Amino acid sequence: MIKRYKKLIAVCVTMAFMTLLPVYAMPQPAGQTLGPDHGAADNGQQAQSYIEKEQQVGYQASPRKILPVLIGIAAVAAAIFLLVILVSKDKYDITGDWDFHNDFITEGYASFDSVWRFTAYDDRSKVMGTYVRDQGGVITQGEFSVVNKSEVVFYDIWYTEQYTGQFDSKTTMSGNFVLDSGAQGTWTATKR
């Protein structure tokens, strides 16, 4: 239920912080401040000094009053940053069946199509796991690692071929591959 409203919650929390921040940073009226001049009306000379301080142009915050404001601003900025990162982070799920098309750049090799099945080690974090490739009845196994949207790596269990690439969308990928023989090419994949 909460997953459906993540962006709305993030916007509401951000707006609440942005609304409360100026109120927190406003100076208090002189009659409500507690400082060394509190109770200065008892002495005439101190009262005159107190009035002079109040008549100064603008608000001059002491370093002790600025520090909590700066810490508050930093905390709000960090909270907003974390909310934006958590809410806007797209999840790219590689698990499942994919149709691959390989085009060799190296002369003497024929392009081919294959079906890959990716299975994650962990159902919660689907960034590492194994794959099984069916290339016209020839089965190859290996491992995969999804670093982020723009870095995906596959290699077979004998380390004879390595595929690197990126997600173009949540259902398409593309990249390059290299075989241990030195043959190279490009690949594209579409999720079934």
PLY file of the C-alpha trace (Angstrom):
ply
format ascii 1.0
element vertex 192
property float x
property float y
property float z
element edge 191
property int vertex1
property int vertex2
end_header
0.00 0.00 0.00
2.76 2.44 0.95
4.74 1.63 -2.21
1.92 2.99 -4.31
2.05 6.39 -2.56
5.85 6.79 -2.18
6.12 9.86 -4.38
3.11 11.55 -2.79
4.51 10.92 0.71
7.91 12.26 -0.34
6.36 15.43 -1.74
4.25 15.97 1.42
7.24 15.48 3.74
9.38 17.80 1.61
6.70 20.48 1.61
6.31 20.17 5.39
10.05 20.63 5.89
10.20 23.57 3.51
7.24 25.22 5.26
8.62 24.75 8.77
12.20 25.76 7.96
11.57 29.53 7.59
9.48 29.53 10.78
12.30 27.85 12.69
14.92 30.24 11.34
13.01 33.44 12.20
14.48 35.50 15.05
12.51 35.82 18.26
11.27 39.25 19.34
13.57 41.00 21.83
11.12 40.57 24.69
11.23 36.78 24.35
14.98 36.26 24.02
17.03 34.99 26.87
20.52 36.33 26.93
22.91 38.46 28.92
20.61 41.49 28.59
17.56 39.76 30.09
16.46 41.73 33.11
18.52 44.76 32.13
15.71 47.16 33.05
16.85 46.98 36.68
19.83 49.18 35.94
19.36 52.46 34.01
22.69 52.30 32.22
22.08 48.71 31.15
18.55 49.64 30.03
19.93 52.30 27.71
22.37 49.75 26.25
19.49 47.30 25.85
17.43 49.87 23.91
20.40 50.70 21.69
20.83 47.05 20.82
17.18 46.81 19.85
17.42 49.83 17.57
20.25 48.36 15.48
19.31 47.87 11.85
18.61 44.27 10.88
18.88 41.11 12.87
22.39 40.12 13.88
22.44 36.53 14.99
25.06 35.34 17.39
27.15 32.32 16.38
25.33 30.23 18.96
22.01 30.89 17.23
23.32 30.29 13.70
24.74 26.82 14.38
21.38 25.14 15.16
19.87 26.78 12.07
22.71 25.51 9.87
22.42 22.03 11.38
18.66 22.12 10.78
19.13 23.17 7.15
21.72 20.41 6.62
19.40 17.82 8.21
16.48 18.91 6.03
18.67 18.83 2.90
19.92 15.34 3.78
16.36 14.11 4.43
15.13 15.52 1.13
18.10 13.98 -0.70
17.43 10.55 0.83
13.72 10.73 0.07
14.37 11.66 -3.54
16.95 8.88 -3.94
14.71 6.24 -2.36
11.56 7.25 -4.20
13.00 7.93 -7.63
15.38 4.98 -7.83
14.21 2.77 -10.66
14.43 -0.95 -10.11
15.78 -2.93 -13.02
14.85 -6.58 -12.69
16.96 -8.87 -14.84
15.40 -12.12 -13.64
13.33 -14.10 -16.10
13.68 -15.06 -19.77
15.36 -12.80 -22.33
15.74 -13.11 -26.11
19.33 -12.26 -27.09
20.68 -11.41 -30.53
24.47 -11.46 -30.98
26.20 -9.73 -33.92
29.89 -10.52 -34.35
32.22 -7.72 -35.42
35.09 -10.16 -35.94
35.28 -11.80 -39.38
34.53 -15.51 -39.66
31.85 -15.73 -37.00
28.11 -15.97 -37.64
25.57 -13.94 -35.69
23.16 -15.96 -33.57
20.05 -15.75 -31.41
19.64 -17.38 -28.00
17.35 -17.45 -24.98
18.76 -16.61 -21.56
17.12 -17.33 -18.20
18.42 -15.23 -15.30
17.90 -16.41 -11.72
18.90 -14.20 -8.76
20.72 -15.55 -5.72
18.43 -13.47 -3.50
14.79 -12.62 -4.24
15.02 -9.25 -2.45
18.14 -7.93 -4.16
18.24 -9.20 -7.72
21.68 -7.85 -8.57
23.66 -11.11 -8.68
22.84 -14.61 -9.78
23.19 -17.26 -12.44
22.05 -17.60 -16.02
21.36 -20.49 -18.39
21.69 -19.76 -22.12
20.00 -21.96 -24.71
21.57 -21.44 -28.10
19.72 -23.84 -30.37
20.01 -26.73 -27.91
23.55 -25.88 -26.72
23.32 -24.95 -23.04
25.81 -22.56 -21.40
25.76 -21.50 -17.77
27.30 -18.54 -16.04
26.86 -15.73 -13.57
25.61 -12.18 -13.83
26.05 -8.98 -11.89
23.93 -5.83 -12.19
25.92 -2.89 -10.82
23.41 -0.24 -11.88
21.32 0.72 -14.90
24.40 1.42 -17.00
26.59 -1.51 -15.97
25.58 -5.14 -16.40
28.14 -7.97 -16.61
27.70 -11.66 -17.56
30.43 -14.30 -17.78
30.26 -18.03 -18.29
31.51 -20.48 -15.66
34.69 -21.20 -17.67
35.41 -17.49 -18.22
35.59 -18.03 -21.99
33.20 -15.17 -22.77
32.26 -11.92 -21.12
29.26 -9.71 -21.83
29.10 -6.10 -20.66
26.26 -3.71 -21.27
23.45 -1.64 -19.83
19.70 -1.47 -19.52
18.17 0.63 -22.29
14.77 0.32 -20.62
13.27 -2.02 -18.05
12.68 -4.64 -20.78
15.66 -4.11 -23.12
19.44 -4.31 -22.76
22.40 -3.93 -25.10
26.18 -4.07 -24.99
29.36 -5.75 -26.18
30.84 -9.20 -25.79
34.31 -10.72 -26.05
35.22 -14.39 -26.40
38.52 -15.84 -25.15
39.44 -16.45 -28.80
39.48 -12.69 -29.29
36.23 -12.53 -31.26
34.10 -9.51 -30.43
30.61 -8.32 -31.09
27.53 -6.50 -29.92
24.37 -7.86 -28.36
20.79 -6.78 -27.77
18.23 -8.40 -25.49
14.48 -8.12 -24.97
12.67 -9.47 -21.94
9.89 -11.97 -22.64
0 1
1 2
2 3
3 4
4 5
5 6
6 7
7 8
8 9
9 10
10 11
11 12
12 13
13 14
14 15
15 16
16 17
17 18
18 19
19 20
20 21
21 22
22 23
23 24
24 25
25 26
26 27
27 28
28 29
29 30
30 31
31 32
32 33
33 34
34 35
35 36
36 37
37 38
38 39
39 40
40 41
41 42
42 43
43 44
44 45
45 46
46 47
47 48
48 49
49 50
50 51
51 52
52 53
53 54
54 55
55 56
56 57
57 58
58 59
59 60
60 61
61 62
62 63
63 64
64 65
65 66
66 67
67 68
68 69
69 70
70 71
71 72
72 73
73 74
74 75
75 76
76 77
77 78
78 79
79 80
80 81
81 82
82 83
83 84
84 85
85 86
86 87
87 88
88 89
89 90
90 91
91 92
92 93
93 94
94 95
95 96
96 97
97 98
98 99
99 100
100 101
101 102
102 103
103 104
104 105
105 106
106 107
107 108
108 109
109 110
110 111
111 112
112 113
113 114
114 115
115 116
116 117
117 118
118 119
119 120
120 121
121 122
122 123
123 124
124 125
125 126
126 127
127 128
128 129
129 130
130 131
131 132
132 133
133 134
134 135
135 136
136 137
137 138
138 139
139 140
140 141
141 142
142 143
143 144
144 145
145 146
146 147
147 148
148 149
149 150
150 151
151 152
152 153
153 154
154 155
155 156
156 157
157 158
158 159
159 160
160 161
161 162
162 163
163 164
164 165
165 166
166 167
167 168
168 169
169 170
170 171
171 172
172 173
173 174
174 175
175 176
176 177
177 178
178 179
179 180
180 181
181 182
182 183
183 184
184 185
185 186
186 187
187 188
188 189
189 190
190 191
